[in-house]
Amino acid sequence: MVRVADAVRPRLARTAGIVRPRLARVTAAAKPQVARLTQAAKPRLERITKAGPNTRSWQYTAGAATAGLALAAGVVTVAGPWDSTGQRTAERDRAAALERVGGTDHGRTDDSSGTSDTAAGAPRPAPSAASVLTGLGGTANAVKSAPDALPAGTGIAGVLDPLLGDPALGARRTAVVVDVATGKRLYGSGADLALTPASTTKIATAAAALSAMGGDHRLTTRAALEPDTEEVVLVGGGDPTLTARADAEGWADLRTLAASTAAALKKSGLTKVTLSYDTTLFAGTRIHPIGVNPNLAPVTALSADEGRTDDSTSGPTTRVSDPAADATVKFGEFLKAAGIKTSAPGPSKATTRAKTLATVSSPPLSVLVERMLTNSDNDIAEALARQTAVATGGRADFAGAGKAVQAQLRKLGLPLKGVRIKDGSGLDREDRLTANLLAALLVKAGDATRPELRPVLTGLPVAGFTGTLTSRYTEGAAGVVRAKTGTLTGVNTLAGTVVDQDGRLLAFALLAAGTTDPAAAQAALDRAATALAGCGCR
């Protein structure tokens, strides 16, 4: 994760070099406002970032702005704490590079006069985005709602209709735009038509997991000793972020677990044990319906580094065929290094009499959700879908996980007409979601009464900066759009949030089926999202 942050900074430096000449035109009147916002943010930021490793999940996500980072230094400054993914660090550095609270003013001071270098007919100044979330330490929701009426031809329909008519979007395309502050639908085209959602399914998985378990929930891996048999069982807790790497970077550490286990064994006078592993928390087949695939390891309750065979942390790569056995072999090696001899590991099941020797736990679920959404991590998605089934008393296999996710969405009062969820990641082409549901999920995540869902928004990739949007939106809406992407053969989707020209937060969902050129389809979806950023909703 440190590597992610390091990789982002050169891009930020280049961005700063581009934008600074433009900022030279900004009037000096803006600088006192920036200073006031920065000073106001410092005490809050210091309290959060010094909170330490036991910080609760709301503190990880408190004040995280969901839009406008390229335009709002004041908001981004208080968007912390800066988590280990480098995501919010990138946002803060971007804001610092821009050195002001508003966006480019195009050389003018207001919308109506010609007193600046540019006539009043030029584009309006880009707004500073207000804090869009309440209930996490904020006192009021400063997001403006959309106007009651949009004049024909100049509102969202006039902007989106031509763009969604792009042949690159295939035979079927649906779209919904909703004002997050009020929940009012501003645009709908095929809103209830269920299409294959691809990875935007992860938005549903995230909301279901958070509502079922809460953002503070942690996933625990433990080592247990069976009495009388001197058998140590490595019990999988379904933590997809467990790592065996030398630098755990804040994730649950298999090396730490082994060291603590070895110490406990020595205290009991044991230096030689039988080693086994327990994966019974999850049920059913481990192989996704798409088959063996570099995008996803076999789904099991015990794995280290997602079964990756290289040093990658996200994206497709070759996986080991048996992640549980692989993790246990590594665990045994760490035990050996600590002075404990073990047998070759095999599968087992810890009994109720087994004594826990040591445990390691994941970061809060809110952090796992953010990593899943930012990187479109299929392994985390499938694990969280099964964890949702475990938490709600369902069978933790592919079918049970899909049912559990859908049941949680129903409890949240979301529209499920035509919806079918077969997995947690969206790799299953049998999944069906509607633009209406995806937009409603995003609005629900912004609800001040549902703070546990906030990571659904804060985990969305940031256009031009993080995750699956790093290389997209390098111009125009970079930093303004936050969205989850979805791509399968013939399927391109995009769902997220955007701040429009009036500073209003909009949730949008765009789904296209029957596409033949994925790059062209992506570009068409990006143009639509960018157009929303430039729309004044009037």
VEXPA-42641 format. One line per field, with one value per residue (C-alpha): residue number from 1; residue in one letter; x, y, z. Coordinates in pm, 1 decimal. Each point is the difference from the previous one (the first is absolute). Example, Ala and Ser with C-alpha at 12.3 -4.5 7.8 and 13.67 -1.06 7.14 Angstrom:
num: c(1,2) $
residuo: c(a,s) $
X: c(1230.0,137.0) $
Y: c(-450.0,344.0) $
Z: c(780.0,-66.0) $
//
This chain:
num: c(1,2,3,4,5,6,7,8,9,10,11,12,13,14,15,16,17,18,19,20,21,22,23,24,25,26,27,28,29,30,31,32,33,34,35,36,37,38,39,40,41,42,43,44,45,46,47,48,49,50,51,52,53,54,55,56,57,58,59,60,61,62,63,64,65,66,67,68,69,70,71,72,73,74,75,76,77,78,79,80,81,82,83,84,85,86,87,88,89,90,91,92,93,94,95,96,97,98,99,100,101,102,103,104,105,106,107,108,109,110,111,112,113,114,115,116,117,118,119,120,121,122,123,124,125,126,127,128,129,130,131,132,133,134,135,136,137,138,139,140,141,142,143,144,145,146,147,148,149,150,151,152,153,154,155,156,157,158,159,160,161,162,163,164,165,166,167,168,169,170,171,172,173,174,175,176,177,178,179,180,181,182,183,184,185,186,187,188,189,190,191,192,193,194,195,196,197,198,199,200,201,202,203,204,205,206,207,208,209,210,211,212,213,214,215,216,217,218,219,220,221,222,223,224,225,226,227,228,229,230,231,232,233,234,235,236,237,238,239,240,241,242,243,244,245,246,247,248,249,250,251,252,253,254,255,256,257,258,259,260,261,262,263,264,265,266,267,268,269,270,271,272,273,274,275,276,277,278,279,280,281,282,283,284,285,286,287,288,289,290,291,292,293,294,295,296,297,298,299,300,301,302,303,304,305,306,307,308,309,310,311,312,313,314,315,316,317,318,319,320,321,322,323,324,325,326,327,328,329,330,331,332,333,334,335,336,337,338,339,340,341,342,343,344,345,346,347,348,349,350,351,352,353,354,355,356,357,358,359,360,361,362,363,364,365,366,367,368,369,370,371,372,373,374,375,376,377,378,379,380,381,382,383,384,385,386,387,388,389,390,391,392,393,394,395,396,397,398,399,400,401,402,403,404,405,406,407,408,409,410,411,412,413,414,415,416,417,418,419,420,421,422,423,424,425,426,427,428,429,430,431,432,433,434,435,436,437,438,439,440,441,442,443,444,445,446,447,448,449,450,451,452,453,454,455,456,457,458,459,460,461,462,463,464,465,466,467,468,469,470,471,472,473,474,475,476,477,478,479,480,481,482,483,484,485,486,487,488,489,490,491,492,493,494,495,496,497,498,499,500,501,502,503,504,505,506,507,508,509,510,511,512,513,514,515,516,517,518,519,520,521,522,523,524,525,526,527,528,529,530,531,532,533,534,535,536,537,538) $
residuo: c(m,v,r,v,a,d,a,v,r,p,r,l,a,r,t,a,g,i,v,r,p,r,l,a,r,v,t,a,a,a,k,p,q,v,a,r,l,t,q,a,a,k,p,r,l,e,r,i,t,k,a,g,p,n,t,r,s,w,q,y,t,a,g,a,a,t,a,g,l,a,l,a,a,g,v,v,t,v,a,g,p,w,d,s,t,g,q,r,t,a,e,r,d,r,a,a,a,l,e,r,v,g,g,t,d,h,g,r,t,d,d,s,s,g,t,s,d,t,a,a,g,a,p,r,p,a,p,s,a,a,s,v,l,t,g,l,g,g,t,a,n,a,v,k,s,a,p,d,a,l,p,a,g,t,g,i,a,g,v,l,d,p,l,l,g,d,p,a,l,g,a,r,r,t,a,v,v,v,d,v,a,t,g,k,r,l,y,g,s,g,a,d,l,a,l,t,p,a,s,t,t,k,i,a,t,a,a,a,a,l,s,a,m,g,g,d,h,r,l,t,t,r,a,a,l,e,p,d,t,e,e,v,v,l,v,g,g,g,d,p,t,l,t,a,r,a,d,a,e,g,w,a,d,l,r,t,l,a,a,s,t,a,a,a,l,k,k,s,g,l,t,k,v,t,l,s,y,d,t,t,l,f,a,g,t,r,i,h,p,i,g,v,n,p,n,l,a,p,v,t,a,l,s,a,d,e,g,r,t,d,d,s,t,s,g,p,t,t,r,v,s,d,p,a,a,d,a,t,v,k,f,g,e,f,l,k,a,a,g,i,k,t,s,a,p,g,p,s,k,a,t,t,r,a,k,t,l,a,t,v,s,s,p,p,l,s,v,l,v,e,r,m,l,t,n,s,d,n,d,i,a,e,a,l,a,r,q,t,a,v,a,t,g,g,r,a,d,f,a,g,a,g,k,a,v,q,a,q,l,r,k,l,g,l,p,l,k,g,v,r,i,k,d,g,s,g,l,d,r,e,d,r,l,t,a,n,l,l,a,a,l,l,v,k,a,g,d,a,t,r,p,e,l,r,p,v,l,t,g,l,p,v,a,g,f,t,g,t,l,t,s,r,y,t,e,g,a,a,g,v,v,r,a,k,t,g,t,l,t,g,v,n,t,l,a,g,t,v,v,d,q,d,g,r,l,l,a,f,a,l,l,a,a,g,t,t,d,p,a,a,a,q,a,a,l,d,r,a,a,t,a,l,a,g,c,g,c,r) $
X: c(0.0,296.2,94.4,-341.3,54.5,350.6,-132.0,-261.9,232.7,183.6,-337.9,-88.0,322.9,-71.7,-354.1,125.8,234.3,-289.1,-246.0,224.1,32.1,-377.5,-28.6,218.3,-308.5,-194.4,-71.5,170.4,-341.7,-20.3,310.5,-140.9,-288.7,240.9,197.6,-314.2,-112.4,342.3,29.4,-349.6,86.4,329.0,-131.5,-248.0,256.0,253.9,-252.7,-88.2,345.0,146.0,-276.2,220.9,-54.8,-313.0,-191.7,-357.7,-126.4,-202.1,324.6,152.0,-281.0,-103.3,-26.0,107.6,-130.2,-150.4,62.8,168.4,355.9,154.2,-210.1,-10.0,317.6,-198.3,-216.2,281.3,215.0,-255.6,-70.5,244.9,134.8,241.4,-30.7,270.5,-132.5,127.1,-343.7,-72.8,366.0,-23.3,-307.4,170.3,313.7,-212.6,-176.5,328.0,128.0,-298.9,57.6,-355.2,-355.7,-180.3,49.8,123.9,-184.3,78.7,138.1,-316.0,-142.3,-366.9,-266.0,-150.0,264.8,268.6,244.2,258.6,213.8,-271.8,-353.3,-294.0,-96.1,294.9,-48.4,-100.1,261.2,27.6,-155.2,154.5,-165.2,-158.2,22.8,-259.6,-44.0,-142.8,-30.1,374.9,94.2,-151.1,-264.6,-195.3,-38.1,134.0,-82.1,-249.4,-299.0,-89.4,-267.8,-359.3,-23.8,252.0,-86.0,-40.2,309.6,236.9,-16.8,154.3,-211.9,123.8,357.4,-18.9,-240.3,239.2,295.4,-186.2,-95.6,362.4,11.5,307.3,-237.1,-147.8,-352.1,-129.6,90.1,-163.3,65.2,-120.5,108.8,-113.5,50.0,172.6,-122.4,-368.3,-12.5,-188.0,51.1,112.5,39.3,-104.3,31.2,-77.2,35.4,-160.6,149.4,227.0,330.3,328.9,175.9,353.5,208.8,-253.3,-147.1,264.2,-200.2,-283.4,240.4,154.6,-333.5,-123.7,313.5,8.8,-368.5,30.0,320.8,71.2,305.9,189.0,-18.1,334.3,80.7,214.8,241.0,109.5,229.7,-148.1,148.5,-197.4,39.1,175.2,91.2,254.4,-165.1,10.4,-286.9,22.7,-364.0,-102.2,-220.4,-75.6,239.2,96.4,261.6,210.1,362.1,317.9,223.5,283.3,-171.2,-361.7,-81.3,-271.6,-180.6,-34.3,347.1,60.6,355.8,-124.3,-250.4,276.7,228.6,-275.1,-98.2,358.7,32.5,-319.4,111.4,338.0,-171.4,-191.2,321.4,-71.0,256.5,-140.0,-361.6,-227.9,-113.4,-338.3,-245.2,-372.9,-195.3,-348.0,-128.0,-76.9,-188.8,-49.4,224.9,305.8,9.2,-208.7,-242.7,235.2,258.6,364.9,81.3,285.4,-257.2,-95.9,157.0,-198.8,-235.9,93.1,-13.9,379.6,246.5,303.0,48.1,-300.8,202.5,210.3,318.3,173.7,34.4,-313.3,-279.1,-275.7,-90.3,16.3,288.9,65.4,-135.4,88.2,-244.6,-51.0,28.5,-71.8,275.1,236.2,-68.2,48.1,330.3,123.8,-133.0,194.9,316.1,-43.2,-53.4,316.5,194.8,-133.4,118.7,-311.5,17.7,-316.2,-136.6,-105.2,-338.9,-332.0,-367.9,-183.2,-267.4,65.9,-214.8,-182.6,260.1,289.1,182.8,73.7,373.1,11.0,-207.7,44.9,-281.9,-60.2,-45.4,-364.3,-241.3,-31.6,364.5,-43.6,-301.4,197.8,284.8,-247.6,-171.3,312.1,187.3,-306.3,135.0,-190.9,151.5,-117.4,-340.8,-61.2,121.4,-224.8,-301.3,57.9,64.1,-340.7,-150.9,184.6,-116.8,-363.0,-13.2,17.0,212.0,333.1,30.8,-53.3,-377.3,-42.1,217.1,-206.0,-321.6,142.8,108.8,-338.6,-176.6,202.0,-87.0,-364.8,36.5,144.1,-318.5,169.6,-174.3,62.7,-230.4,180.0,311.9,195.5,326.8,205.0,332.3,169.0,243.1,-210.2,206.9,-309.8,-176.0,-328.8,-4.0,-270.2,-25.7,-187.2,123.0,-276.1,143.9,360.2,-95.1,-218.6,291.2,219.7,-268.7,-52.8,374.8,-21.8,-292.3,92.4,-194.3,210.9,359.9,108.7,-49.7,229.2,297.3,-210.9,62.0,347.0,130.7,-105.8,297.0,85.6,7.4,356.3,152.2,-82.6,-88.1,-172.4,-42.7,368.9,51.8,-342.3,-131.8,350.4,-169.6,-328.7,-159.3,318.0,-52.4,-367.5,-143.7,20.0,-132.7,10.6,77.9,-125.6,133.7,-75.4,-2.3,-289.3,-74.4,112.6,-139.4,74.6,-167.7,104.5,-25.7,83.9,-22.5,-168.7,72.4,-230.0,177.0,-277.6,89.0,-157.6,-5.0,-3.0,-11.2,71.5,-24.1,67.9,-47.6,97.2,308.0,262.1,284.4,72.0,229.7,-257.2,-276.2,209.2,69.0,-371.3,-87.2,274.7,-133.5,-342.0,139.1,213.7,-305.9,-178.1,290.9,-44.7,-377.2,-166.7,-325.3,-205.6) $
Y: c(0.0,226.8,-77.8,130.5,331.1,29.3,-70.9,271.5,283.0,34.8,40.7,264.5,183.5,4.3,118.0,279.1,116.1,21.9,177.2,255.8,232.3,9.7,76.9,307.6,173.5,-57.5,317.9,48.9,12.1,-380.2,-49.9,115.4,-242.9,-287.4,97.6,5.4,-339.4,-151.7,136.5,-126.5,-347.0,-46.0,-78.8,-254.1,-167.0,-25.4,-158.0,-267.2,-83.0,-31.0,-233.0,-305.4,-357.8,-54.7,270.1,-107.6,-24.2,321.1,180.1,-151.6,139.4,308.6,307.2,-181.5,221.0,-192.7,253.3,318.0,-78.0,169.5,303.2,27.6,25.3,81.8,-310.4,-235.3,127.5,-131.4,-318.3,-204.3,-186.1,-96.1,-374.9,-246.3,-47.4,345.9,85.4,296.7,95.4,42.3,215.9,220.2,40.5,90.3,268.1,135.8,25.5,210.5,233.7,136.9,-82.6,51.0,-135.4,194.9,329.4,29.2,348.8,160.0,95.4,-86.8,-121.3,329.9,260.7,58.2,147.0,-273.4,-100.0,-228.2,97.2,-109.0,-252.3,-219.3,-312.3,67.2,-41.4,-356.8,-22.2,-103.7,-324.0,4.7,-285.9,-245.3,-234.2,49.8,-222.2,-54.7,308.5,256.0,239.1,60.8,-132.7,273.7,-176.6,193.0,-182.8,14.1,247.7,-116.3,57.5,-34.1,196.1,-229.2,-40.8,164.5,-239.3,-341.2,-163.3,253.0,-83.5,-378.5,-106.7,73.6,-154.6,-318.0,-34.0,-75.0,-326.6,-100.8,-72.0,-299.6,-120.3,71.7,276.4,123.2,301.8,163.6,324.6,86.3,302.6,-147.5,271.1,-60.3,-344.4,153.6,-164.2,256.8,-231.8,-349.8,-207.3,-371.5,44.8,-333.8,-205.9,-259.3,-44.5,-174.1,241.2,-143.4,143.2,261.5,-299.7,75.1,307.2,-232.9,-238.3,286.0,136.4,-345.4,-89.7,332.0,-15.6,-360.3,29.1,369.6,196.5,-87.2,-376.4,-178.8,-339.6,-218.3,-278.7,-216.8,-286.3,-257.2,-295.1,-320.9,-147.9,-336.1,-21.5,282.8,109.5,367.1,104.0,317.5,108.6,217.5,294.0,93.3,296.3,62.3,258.1,-230.6,34.1,-203.3,274.9,149.5,339.1,-55.4,368.7,-8.0,-314.7,-315.1,-156.6,-375.7,48.8,168.5,-280.4,-259.6,182.6,26.8,-363.5,-115.3,194.9,-155.7,-350.6,42.4,125.1,-329.5,-195.1,-92.1,30.8,-258.1,-12.7,-136.4,282.6,20.2,259.6,64.1,168.3,-106.3,355.5,4.8,-272.5,-127.2,9.5,221.4,60.9,283.7,-88.9,170.2,-267.0,40.4,361.5,242.5,252.5,-213.6,-266.0,-304.5,134.1,-136.7,111.6,-14.4,158.8,225.9,285.0,-122.4,-299.4,222.8,-147.4,335.6,315.9,168.3,119.4,49.6,-87.1,-329.7,-237.1,-372.6,-147.0,-310.2,-286.5,-51.1,329.5,-159.4,-259.8,264.9,231.6,-283.2,-105.0,356.9,2.1,-318.5,158.3,294.7,-237.2,-187.2,325.5,62.9,-339.2,-214.3,-314.9,-93.8,-276.5,58.4,175.6,-156.1,95.0,-38.6,161.4,156.8,-147.6,200.5,-121.7,154.7,268.7,322.8,72.8,324.9,216.3,275.3,218.3,201.8,376.5,106.2,-116.8,360.3,-11.4,-331.7,141.5,304.2,-217.9,-224.9,289.9,201.0,-293.5,-195.5,-287.8,-316.1,-207.5,243.5,25.6,-374.5,-28.6,284.1,-148.2,-328.0,183.7,162.2,-346.9,-110.8,308.3,-54.2,-375.0,-101.2,-257.3,156.6,-119.5,187.2,-48.9,70.8,309.4,140.1,-62.8,163.2,310.7,34.0,-50.2,280.9,232.9,-80.8,88.4,334.0,67.7,8.2,-67.6,-364.0,-47.8,-220.1,-27.4,-325.0,-37.2,-313.4,105.1,283.7,120.6,36.9,-249.9,-216.0,100.4,-121.5,293.7,257.8,347.7,312.1,356.5,86.2,-232.9,115.4,366.2,-76.8,-181.8,307.4,227.5,-235.0,7.4,378.6,-10.3,176.3,-264.5,-284.5,96.6,-364.3,5.1,296.0,-211.5,-82.3,360.6,59.1,-318.0,95.6,54.3,364.5,106.0,46.1,-99.4,-332.7,-359.3,-90.5,366.9,89.3,22.9,140.3,357.5,145.6,313.0,163.1,-184.1,-133.8,11.5,91.3,-338.2,-292.2,-321.5,-377.9,-142.8,-323.7,-186.9,-340.5,-103.7,195.8,178.0,342.6,171.2,298.3,107.5,266.4,362.0,332.3,363.8,217.9,363.7,118.6,-208.6,-258.8,-361.8,-233.2,-379.4,-165.1,-348.8,-78.3,-352.9,-108.4,-346.6,-133.0,216.4,-108.5,240.8,22.5,301.3,194.1,-98.6,111.5,330.4,50.0,-67.4,234.9,274.8,-39.6,25.7,297.4,169.7,-36.1,177.7,287.4,12.4,270.1,-201.0,296.5) $
Z: c(0.0,56.7,-358.8,-110.4,172.0,-143.1,-346.8,29.0,98.3,-336.5,-166.8,252.8,-66.2,-371.2,66.8,220.6,-273.7,-240.9,222.7,171.4,-305.3,-21.5,368.8,-44.9,-136.8,320.0,195.1,334.2,164.2,-4.1,214.9,336.3,-44.6,-56.4,308.0,213.6,-125.2,53.7,353.7,83.5,-126.3,188.5,350.9,-133.9,-222.9,282.1,234.9,-255.2,-134.3,351.7,114.7,-45.0,-118.3,205.5,-179.7,-64.7,-356.8,16.1,67.5,-312.2,-211.7,197.4,-218.0,-317.5,-280.9,-288.7,-272.4,-111.0,103.1,-300.6,72.3,379.4,203.5,311.3,-17.8,-93.5,285.5,249.5,-196.6,208.4,167.2,-274.8,-16.2,-96.6,-353.1,-86.0,-132.5,219.0,3.6,-376.0,39.8,257.7,-213.4,-300.3,200.6,129.8,-355.8,-97.5,299.5,11.0,92.9,-328.6,-347.5,-298.4,-48.0,-370.3,55.9,136.0,335.3,-39.1,-240.0,-96.4,-53.5,-256.5,249.3,-34.3,-295.1,-127.8,-94.0,210.5,-263.2,93.3,212.5,358.2,272.2,120.9,346.2,325.2,101.7,342.1,246.5,-121.1,293.0,345.9,301.7,27.9,193.7,-236.6,123.0,-317.1,-350.1,-223.8,-325.6,-205.2,-139.9,-364.1,-107.4,-19.1,-371.3,-279.4,-314.5,-297.4,-210.3,245.3,294.1,51.4,-270.4,-252.6,97.4,35.3,-273.7,-289.0,184.1,88.5,-364.1,-85.2,-202.2,203.0,290.4,-179.1,-50.6,349.4,239.7,317.8,220.7,320.0,166.1,353.2,223.1,306.4,236.7,-70.1,-161.3,-291.4,-338.1,-253.7,-298.4,-92.2,-313.9,29.6,375.0,88.8,-281.6,162.1,-180.9,72.3,239.6,-3.3,284.3,104.4,183.5,263.7,105.7,98.1,172.6,196.3,120.0,96.4,195.3,184.9,90.3,119.2,202.2,54.5,-99.4,319.4,-54.0,-38.0,-145.8,225.5,-87.3,290.5,94.0,236.7,185.5,26.0,346.7,31.5,-371.8,-22.4,-322.4,-91.3,-226.1,-204.8,-4.4,-293.4,88.7,-357.4,-3.3,-365.6,103.9,220.3,-110.7,33.7,-134.1,201.3,3.2,98.9,-53.1,262.4,-115.4,210.3,13.0,-28.6,125.4,316.4,50.5,-33.2,244.1,260.9,-54.5,41.9,323.9,136.4,-97.8,166.3,312.5,0.9,-52.0,-361.2,-279.2,-243.4,-123.4,-266.9,-226.0,-171.3,-130.0,28.2,-282.2,107.9,53.5,-373.1,-183.2,-352.3,-300.8,11.1,-375.3,-140.8,-282.0,-247.6,83.1,88.7,-74.2,78.2,124.7,298.7,221.1,111.7,266.6,340.8,363.8,23.0,-239.1,9.4,-246.4,-199.9,-115.2,-225.6,-141.1,-41.3,208.1,-141.8,227.1,-257.3,-356.5,-186.9,61.6,27.7,325.0,197.5,-41.9,375.1,191.0,339.5,-30.8,-134.1,294.6,249.5,-155.1,45.4,354.6,67.0,-137.0,233.5,291.5,-92.3,-4.0,351.5,124.4,-51.5,-214.3,-188.2,-217.5,-358.2,26.5,-87.2,23.1,329.8,214.3,336.7,273.8,261.4,249.5,-192.4,194.3,-185.1,7.1,-195.2,-233.0,-257.3,-128.8,-311.0,-0.2,42.0,-265.8,-118.1,-110.8,-181.2,-183.1,-112.4,-129.0,-180.9,-176.8,-80.8,-153.4,-116.3,206.2,-89.5,281.8,267.3,-166.3,3.3,358.4,118.8,-175.5,184.6,324.8,-47.6,-24.6,314.5,191.0,-95.9,51.8,-364.5,-179.7,-90.0,-359.0,-326.6,-2.7,371.2,-20.7,-286.4,190.7,312.6,-186.8,-164.3,334.1,157.4,-285.8,56.8,368.0,-106.3,-194.3,-338.5,-335.3,-97.5,-298.5,-252.1,219.8,9.4,191.3,-60.7,149.8,185.9,-264.1,-312.8,-196.5,-48.2,-319.6,149.3,242.6,-70.8,150.9,-101.3,-30.7,245.0,266.6,-45.5,30.1,301.2,166.5,-38.1,136.6,295.5,68.6,25.4,241.7,324.2,192.2,-144.9,83.4,-7.2,-378.4,-58.3,-124.4,-306.4,-105.2,139.7,-163.2,-351.9,-233.7,-61.1,-364.5,-118.9,333.8,158.6,-70.0,-321.7,-96.4,30.7,-375.2,-84.8,14.5,-27.1,-129.3,85.0,291.8,162.6,374.7,-32.6,-97.3,242.5,-147.8,-10.9,-338.2,-150.0,-301.7,-148.5,-362.8,-152.4,329.1,120.4,309.4,221.2,324.2,245.0,104.4,-157.4,105.0,-260.4,-81.6,279.6,262.1,19.9,61.9,-254.0,5.6,-340.4,-146.2,-364.1,-143.0,-357.6,-149.9,-338.7,-32.4,-251.5,69.5,375.2,-34.2,-200.3,243.1,297.6,-168.8,-67.9,364.5,113.7,-225.1,156.7,353.6,-99.8,-148.6,333.0,166.2,-241.2,29.2,209.3,24.1,-113.5) $
//
